[in-house]
Amino acid sequence: MTATSEVRFSADGTAKVQSYVRLTGSTWIRWCTYEDAAPILTIQDGPAEITITNPGRGEVTEEDVRLSRLLAEAVTLFAAELEKHATKDSKAADADESAGRAA
């Protein structure tokens, strides 16, 4: 399964919703922009859907901009880390394949 969502309840009854999305070819990432309202970013895969926007309709604050830039920075760093691991894993697979041919 590429996506899961769960609700966890603490001893005091507080609920926490967690969604895990493994980006695949079936993942939908889309955004909508409007002339008179804040944009909406949605990531959807299977039962998990994450929608990101600001709480006020049409009123975008400096804090909204700051937090969206933090999100963009985190996604950029996440992608860079994935690239690093993919390169490492690719090199390891190539080395294993070369070792198999030499035997």
C-alpha positions as a printed NumPy array, in Angstrom:
array([[  0.   ,   0.   ,   0.   ],
       [  1.392,   3.378,  -0.941],
       [ -0.549,   5.453,   1.591],
       [ -1.965,   4.98 ,   5.046],
       [ -3.826,   7.209,   7.447],
       [ -4.453,   6.61 ,  11.097],
       [ -5.919,   8.374,  14.081],
       [ -4.221,   7.922,  17.449],
       [ -5.794,   8.878,  20.746],
       [ -3.7  ,   9.755,  23.779],
       [ -4.688,   8.866,  27.329],
       [ -6.29 ,  12.31 ,  27.727],
       [ -8.427,  11.788,  24.61 ],
       [ -6.435,  14.102,  22.343],
       [ -6.527,  12.867,  18.737],
       [ -3.562,  12.902,  16.378],
       [ -4.004,  12.166,  12.672],
       [ -1.028,  10.752,  10.805],
       [ -0.844,  10.223,   7.058],
       [  1.997,   8.448,   5.328],
       [  2.294,   8.898,   1.589],
       [  4.881,   7.08 ,  -0.498],
       [  5.101,   9.08 ,  -3.703],
       [  4.446,   6.831,  -6.697],
       [  3.118,   7.142, -10.217],
       [ -0.408,   7.075,  -8.771],
       [  0.214,  10.006,  -6.43 ],
       [ -1.556,  13.219,  -7.373],
       [  0.201,  16.455,  -6.517],
       [ -1.725,  19.496,  -7.644],
       [ -2.242,  23.104,  -6.789],
       [ -4.971,  25.574,  -7.492],
       [ -4.573,  29.321,  -7.63 ],
       [ -7.287,  31.944,  -7.401],
       [ -7.46 ,  35.681,  -8.041],
       [ -9.205,  36.453,  -4.738],
       [ -8.109,  33.629,  -2.41 ],
       [ -5.022,  31.811,  -1.189],
       [ -3.7  ,  28.929,  -3.282],
       [ -4.332,  25.304,  -2.32 ],
       [ -1.747,  22.507,  -2.522],
       [ -2.985,  18.895,  -2.409],
       [ -1.091,  15.6  ,  -2.249],
       [ -3.328,  12.551,  -2.683],
       [ -2.593,   8.861,  -2.87 ],
       [ -5.024,   6.138,  -1.942],
       [ -6.829,   6.927,   1.292],
       [ -4.434,   9.719,   2.269],
       [ -5.051,  13.286,   1.183],
       [ -3.068,  16.224,   2.47 ],
       [ -4.391,  19.695,   1.686],
       [ -2.29 ,  22.756,   2.47 ],
       [ -3.668,  26.277,   2.443],
       [ -3.988,  29.164,   4.853],
       [ -6.839,  29.338,   7.36 ],
       [ -8.357,  32.607,   6.145],
       [-10.121,  32.833,   2.803],
       [ -8.343,  35.473,   0.772],
       [ -6.2  ,  36.89 ,   3.557],
       [ -2.592,  35.809,   3.21 ],
       [ -0.223,  36.898,   5.952],
       [  3.55 ,  37.171,   6.154],
       [  3.416,  34.136,   8.47 ],
       [  1.669,  32.126,   5.719],
       [  4.462,  33.074,   3.313],
       [  7.181,  32.268,   5.885],
       [  5.729,  28.843,   6.629],
       [  5.265,  27.996,   2.949],
       [  8.922,  28.87 ,   2.344],
       [  9.887,  26.548,   5.225],
       [  7.833,  23.817,   3.569],
       [  9.548,  24.438,   0.22 ],
       [ 12.967,  24.308,   1.899],
       [ 12.097,  21.044,   3.659],
       [ 10.91 ,  19.481,   0.382],
       [ 14.108,  20.625,  -1.365],
       [ 16.258,  19.081,   1.378],
       [ 14.134,  15.901,   1.314],
       [ 14.647,  15.57 ,  -2.452],
       [ 18.402,  16.141,  -2.103],
       [ 18.617,  13.443,   0.574],
       [ 16.659,  11.021,  -1.648],
       [ 19.064,  11.751,  -4.514],
       [ 22.035,  11.048,  -2.243],
       [ 20.604,   7.692,  -1.162],
       [ 19.558,   6.751,  -4.704],
       [ 23.087,   7.423,  -5.959],
       [ 24.591,   5.405,  -3.102],
       [ 22.157,   2.519,  -3.679],
       [ 22.797,   2.602,  -7.443],
       [ 26.561,   2.444,  -6.914],
       [ 26.14 ,  -0.463,  -4.471],
       [ 23.954,  -2.344,  -6.961],
       [ 26.515,  -1.726,  -9.744],
       [ 29.31 ,  -3.01 ,  -7.479],
       [ 27.298,  -6.13 ,  -6.614],
       [ 26.601,  -6.755, -10.3  ],
       [ 30.297,  -6.311, -11.197],
       [ 31.341,  -8.672,  -8.402],
       [ 28.867, -11.264,  -9.65 ],
       [ 30.352, -11.161, -13.165],
       [ 33.912, -11.457, -11.896],
       [ 33.194, -14.652,  -9.95 ]])
